Amino acid sequence: MAKQCEICGKQPRYGNSISHANNLTRRRWEPNLQRVRAVVAGTRKRVRVCTNCLRSGRVAKAL
């Protein structure tokens, strides 16, 4: 399963870790995904959603 938000499509970003000696090593920043029960197309479904989508109200949580 991909580490990707099912609403906005946010996925890992890649870059460098930089030490005090200015050595570069590759690293990745993961999106903050949460598994929530949401209403999708009128039915309840478990989806992996980033916290930005949850906070902005793009996801209707199922009760």
C-alpha positions as CSV (number, residue, x, y, z in Angstrom):
1,M,0.0,0.0,0.0
2,A,1.4,3.4,-1.0
3,K,2.1,6.0,1.6
4,Q,-0.2,8.5,-0.2
5,C,-3.2,10.5,0.9
6,E,-6.3,9.2,-0.8
7,I,-7.9,12.7,-1.0
8,C,-5.1,15.1,-2.1
9,G,-2.5,12.6,-3.3
10,K,0.3,13.9,-0.9
11,Q,3.2,11.4,-0.9
12,P,6.8,11.2,0.4
13,R,9.2,14.0,-0.5
14,Y,12.9,13.3,-1.0
15,G,15.9,15.4,0.0
16,N,19.2,15.4,1.9
17,S,20.1,15.2,5.6
18,I,23.0,17.6,6.2
19,S,25.4,17.0,9.0
20,H,27.5,19.6,10.8
21,A,30.4,18.5,8.6
22,N,28.1,19.2,5.6
23,N,27.9,15.5,4.6
24,L,24.8,14.8,2.6
25,T,22.8,11.6,2.8
26,R,19.5,10.9,1.2
27,R,16.4,10.9,3.3
28,R,12.6,11.1,2.8
29,W,9.8,13.0,4.5
30,E,6.7,11.0,5.0
31,P,3.2,12.5,5.0
32,N,1.3,12.3,8.3
33,L,-1.3,9.7,7.3
34,Q,-4.2,8.6,9.5
35,R,-6.6,5.7,8.9
36,V,-10.1,7.1,9.5
37,R,-13.6,5.9,8.8
38,A,-15.0,8.4,6.4
39,V,-18.1,8.8,4.2
40,V,-17.1,8.3,0.6
41,A,-19.8,8.4,-2.1
42,G,-22.5,7.9,0.5
43,T,-20.9,4.8,2.2
44,R,-18.6,4.4,5.1
45,K,-15.1,3.3,4.2
46,R,-11.6,3.2,5.8
47,V,-9.3,5.6,4.1
48,R,-5.7,6.8,4.6
49,V,-5.9,10.6,4.8
50,C,-3.2,13.2,5.7
51,T,-3.9,15.4,8.7
52,N,-4.0,18.5,6.6
53,C,-7.1,17.1,4.8
54,L,-8.7,16.1,8.1
55,R,-8.1,19.6,9.6
56,S,-9.3,21.5,6.6
57,G,-12.6,19.5,6.5
58,R,-12.0,17.9,3.1
59,V,-13.0,14.5,4.7
60,A,-16.4,13.9,6.3
61,K,-15.7,11.5,9.2
62,A,-18.2,8.7,9.8
63,L,-19.7,8.5,13.2
